[in-house]
Amino acid sequence: MASSFCTKSALSFSTKHENISTSFLIRDFRVRFPKSRSFSSPARLELNATKLRVSASSATPVMDQPPSETTSTAPTIVEVDLGNRSYPIYIGSGLLNQPDLLQRHVHGKKVLVVTNTTIAPLYLDKTIRALTDGNSNVTVESVILPDGEKYKNMETLMKVFDKAIETRMDRRCTFVALGGGVIGDMCGYAAAAYLRGVNFIQIPTTVMAQVDSSVGGKTGINHPLGKNMIGAFYQPQCVLIDTDTLNTLPDRELASGLAEVIKYGLIRDADFFEWQEKNLPALLARDPSAFAYAIKRSCENKAEVVSQDEKESGLRATLNLGHTFGHAIETGFGYGQWLHGEAVAAGTVMAVDMSYRLGWIEDSLVKRVHRILKQAKLPTAPPETMTVEMFKSVMAVDKKVADGLLRLILLKGPLGSCVFTGDYDRKALDETLRAFCKS
């Protein structure tokens, strides 16, 4: 058994402005995150030829206290180190009011903003201003897609290509994803494919996208037989996280995103999980300081993993705790019926249950996972309509299947430790499925 350890450290429209027209296969991969380490200061980790830089312009708050307010308007910056494809993640309040942050990453004269019917009325004009203020050489077009996971498909993706071709976007153009995970995934995939690759920028507007999907370059669309089965690894020029966009996020969407925040604590960052247990009420109350810290810490974890394993040959797969079960729920129950984070939450409970049945974790950890997910107002069981056979049929085509072997991310050992493995007793998987399904 190979084992490796890491430490933590469309609807389209046109309007006219002055100059703006918008219209290795690894069978068992183990990760352990020592509790003694923290992100209390910027850290540098060197791994073979790859350097990881995680930098921030502000200090990390004391772990057992809610983060304090900051008066600085400068963004916190977390860097995803991928050599000459490295890029910054800007995190802060009011960043869409700082045009230079976006404009420094736009190299050509044409920009295509991809957004949806929910986000466009709220942030499209502000984004256009941020792209063009003092920059008369740039022309901005936009394409507005229908909102929802059920539209994350080839038909909708074609609307992006239609708009790009109609408006003569060239190889120096930049695509901008303005929205949540669905928009980010589709815009990124469109950018990867259009003219065989053009630049793109992520402006995530949901918790889910800000803490997870906008970082790391996973792009793609769904297929009726499986979620995210069609796509590419394609990194953005930058990720700009304006935390003010969370002010308009519905409570259900906010809770959904917390499932991914909780994941980081469970798989690799025990201190962060303990902070979440103490500060979840502040997150649910949308405390700006608490959310700024949760986003920063999540991005630091994601950036470290992506910098070491960009294309998911082992370590990065651990970020999918609960996702194999969760994706089966989304596919079997119907795309968009449950939000992604809701399905991941139920999937996490199932993965934790299986980990316990294998004797890999203590019962106390099982209870803590249940407690925090319930407190976050997330489901802890799949929909009643999901059957054992539905789970098995969808999981059989999961992206982590290799040579017919379903590999899973499971917890093993103390809090903050997990394994990515296909070496487990199949009876435990069957028992877990039967425990959560009526048939």
Helices and strands as residue ranges (DSSP letters): E 28-32, E 43-47, E 50-54, E 76-80, G 83-85, E 87-92, G 95-97, H 99-103, E 110-116, I 120-124, H 125-132, E 139-145, G 149-151, H 154-166, E 174-179, H 181-193, G 194-196, E 199-204, H 207-208, I 209-213, E 218-223, E 226-233, E 239-242, G 243-248, H 251-268, H 270-284, H 288-308, G 315-320, H 323-333, H 340-357, H 363-375, H 388-395, E 401-402, E 405-406, E 408-411, E 417-421, H 426-436
